[in-house]
């Protein structure tokens, strides 16, 4: 994952979500990354889009 580059990381995960949404939503490791990104970079547009795309499951895994 793109360390120190939340926009790039979120874009990569959004691209994966577009290709295989169930895979992204169903993997605890990805949900942990989304939760971490959202917690650390809540104002980054791409991170907000990713959190919205993944939905509540990202917050449940906290």
N, C-alpha and C positions, 0 to 999 in steps of 0.2 A: 504494500500500500504506500501511497505517497506521503512519507513522513514530513510533517511541517507544511503540507500543501492540502488543506482541507477541501478547497474547490476541486482540485484534480482528483482527490480520492472520492469525493461525492459524485463527480461526473462519471468516473469509472463504475461505481456501484449503480448509478442510475442507468447506465448503458446495460449492465448485467441484468438489472430489474426489467428493462424493456424486453430483453431476450428471453428471460426465464423468471418471471415474477415469483412463482411458487418456490423456486430454488433459493432466491434471495431471502424471501420471508421465512422460509423454513430452516434456515441455518443459524443456529445460536451464535456462532462466531461472527457472522455478518451483522446480526442484530446487535451484538455487543459493540461492534465498530460504529454502527449507526448511532447508537445511544451515546457513545463516547464523543463522536463528532458533534452531535446535537448539543451535548452538554458543554463542550469546549468552544464551539463556534456557532452559537445560536443565531447570529446575525448574518452568516454567510448564506446567500440565496440558494446555492446548490445544496447545501446541507439541509436547509428548510425543505426544499423540494424532495430530497431523499427521505427525510423523516416522514413527510406527508405520504409519499409513495409507499413506504413500508408500513405505515400506519401504527396503531397502538402497540403492536407486538414489540416494537423497538423499546418502548417505555416499560413494558411488562418485564422484560428481561433484566432490568436494573437490579 
